[in-house]
Amino acid sequence: MSLRIALTKGRLEEKTLTMLETAGYGTEKVRNKGRALVLADTVHDLDYVLVKSNDCITYVDHGAADLGVVGKDTLMENEEASNYYEMLDLKTGKCCFIVAALPEANLFSKKGRIRIGTKYPHVAKAYFLSRNMDVEIIKIDGSVELSPLIGLVDGIVDIMETGSTLRANGLQVLDTVAEISARVIVNKASWKLKKEEITQVLSDLKKAVDENA
Ligand code: PRP
């Protein structure tokens, strides 16, 4: 039975394709995709779709894709989707969720309600709730680091990879919320119906992860 894999485009794309290639998969059509949206593997009986991170979960959660490769950040933010298993840590695309602010903000000692800017409201809310802090979360869609610089918020919860965006803007890391990396998720029904094929893909990818270690 043929498999469909949803890949996350953008930040994880190159790393995921390299890992698939190390695992012996044929991703030429993904690399030369033009405007095509469904792309066949040139070695194995499966195809790929390249989608935004939230959509990756949506396609797998509804079974339109059997497997997905998506960041742990997106999985943590979308906890309500539950029709999949998280089955493998690809140990690539590593970064972390951090809390950051300008040094003068005194974020953790500030009295009263603080404002936090983030692309990840669910993650941010859970973090401050666990610290019994009263926060107002303001959803920002991009360049989150801007929001404390011009006075919209007191601090941010965001992803840090190299840390250069924070440094370039004078923001200080105050805490690490979670470590992030790319994960393979599998639709629950697909796991029942196509266990053999999926196990093979997972085992190929696991070998590639071990080779990279
Ligand atoms: C992410 C994140 C930070 C930046 C961190 O944004 O939200 O802004 O990368 O990377 P660094 O630690 O290597 O500097 P992304 O590039 O995905 O774009 P966006 O802010 O427009 O969403």
Residues whose N, C-alpha, C, O or C-beta is under 5 A from the ligand:
A	BS01	PRP	D141 G142 S143 V144 D158 I159 M160 E161 T162 G163 S164 T165 L166
